[in-house]
Amino acid sequence: MAPIEEEDRPRRAPRFQPMVFDGWDVAQLREYIEALQTEISRAEAAIGARDAQRAAAEAFFRKG
């Protein structure tokens, strides 16, 4: 049996590490919020794609 390559192993989601906002000005905070909102939108789109794929598979196998 071949050893499992590092890239073949399932990846765990990195744990969220809260930022320390000391010394950040308002513009930096707004930029950070914008980046987070963009990332949240990407994650929500990925969830939607997986939900659609699951629903299509369920519909396909139900038709039997």
Summary of the structure (lengths in Angstrom):
residues: 64
radius of gyration: 19.5
end to end distance: 37.1
largest distance: 61.6
contacts: 83
relative contact order: 0.06
helix: 62%
strand: 0%
